[in-house]
């Protein structure tokens, strides 16, 4: 069993964040011994998913809805599909920027106008 300070240190979050996640339903309420929270190792896995989802742009509300540990209703299924489409757009834009930067490294004289031309050309190829 882990104490809240141990969990916070291992997960790289503040104890206040852990308490807040419990309050909003992202983490289940832990067992208490003598009024002190006692966590199993599973809490570290949940915190890893929460942090990863946040790094990917998910809000705490979206994380709570999409990773609540229950079957997806039709509404949640649609929300998950919408989020996947949103992530695909982000990935596409990131790949475009990656390509732009690779071009800049090759020519070493890229101006903002040249960047615009490259973006315009890339747009023509993808349509």
N, C-alpha and C positions, 0 to 999 in steps of 0.2 A: 504494500500500500504506500502511496506517495502523498506527501503533504503538499499544500497549495504552492508553497515556495519552491519545492523541488520540481513540481510540474512547470511552474513559470520559468524557472531557470533552464530546464531541459527543452522547453518549447520556444524559448526566446520571446516570451510575452510577459506583460505585467500581471501581477495577481489581480489587480482591479479589472483587467480585461477578462480574466477567467471568471470572476464573479459576475461580470456583465453578461458574458456568454451564457452563463447559467440562468440569469434573470430573464433573458430574451428567448430562452429555449434552444440555443445552439448546443449547449452541453447539458446532459442530465444532471440533476442534483446528486452530488456524491453522498456516500455513506458518511456519517459523522460519528466520531468517537470523542467523548468529552467535549462536544461542541466544535471540534475541529474537523475540517473536511479531510476525507481519506479517499484518494483516487486510485483506480486501477491503471495499468499501463495503457489501456484502450483510450484514455483521455488524450494521450500524446498523439495517437493516430488521428483522432477527430480534430485536434488542433492543427495538425499538419494539413489536413484537407481544407480547413477553414483558411489558413494562411495562404495556401496555394490558390484557392478560389479568389481570395482578395487580391492577390498578385495578378490574377487574370482579369480583374475588373468587376468581379461580382460584389454586389452589396451584401450586407449582413442579412437583409430580408430575403434576398434571392438564395443565399446559402441556406438559410433556415427552411425555405420552401422546397428547394430542390434536393436537399440532403437530410430531410427530416426522418428518414428511415421508415417511410410508409409507402404503400403503392401509389403510383402516379395516377391521379384522376385525369380525365380528359383535359381539364384546364392546365394542370401541371405538365402534362405531356406537350401541350402546345407551347407553354412557357419554355420548356427545355428545348424544343425545336427552334423557337425564336432566338434563344440564347446561343444555340449552335450556329445559326445563320449570322448572328452578330459577331461571334468569334471568328467565323470564316472571313468576314469582312476585315476584321482587325488583322488577321494573318495575311490577307492579300495586300493590305496597305503596308504592313511591315516588310513583306517581301519586296514590294516596290521600292521602299526606302533603302533596303539592303542593296538592291540592284543599282540604285542611284549612287550610293556611297562607293560601291565597287567600281563604278565608272569614274568617279572622282579620283579614286586612288590610282587608276590606270593613267588618266590624262594629266593629272596634277595641275591643270589650269582651268578647271571647271568654274564657270560663273553662275550666278543665279539664273540668268537667262538660258544658259546651256542646260541647267537642271530642268527648267520649264519645257525646253524642247524635247528632252529625253522623256519627261512625263507624258507629253503630248504624243510622242511616237509610241510609247508603251501602251497608251490608251487605244490607239488605232489598232495595234496588234491584238489586243485582248478582246476587241469587239468584232 
